[in-house]
Amino acid sequence: MSPFLKYSLARLGLFGLVALAALVVPVDVSVPLKLMIAVIVSAALAFFLLKGLREEASVQAVGMAERRAEKRERLRAALNGDDDGGESATKSD
């Protein structure tokens, strides 16, 4: 399972637990307000509890961005007819 999917499911599960706890507490507050509070509390808890999963997802996202940038440069070089990434076309101008 991808790190991003694991992190997303963990965040969703954490929100579910906090929302359930907020809805069960017998306080005279509207349900939408309880859910908004649950979003804020679960985000704060996720910041501390899910640090490892968040870092794994971040590493995956950075890797994907780097691979896309490399692929984009190869495609630009191929479109320019260059093997050096299109640098010779800009040097002659």
Secondary structure, DSSP 8 states (H G I E B T S, - for coil): --HHHHHHHHHHHHHHHHHHHHHHS--S--HHHHHHHHHHHHHHHHHHHTHHHHHHHHHHHHHHHHHHHHHHHHHHHHHHT-SSSSHHHHHH-
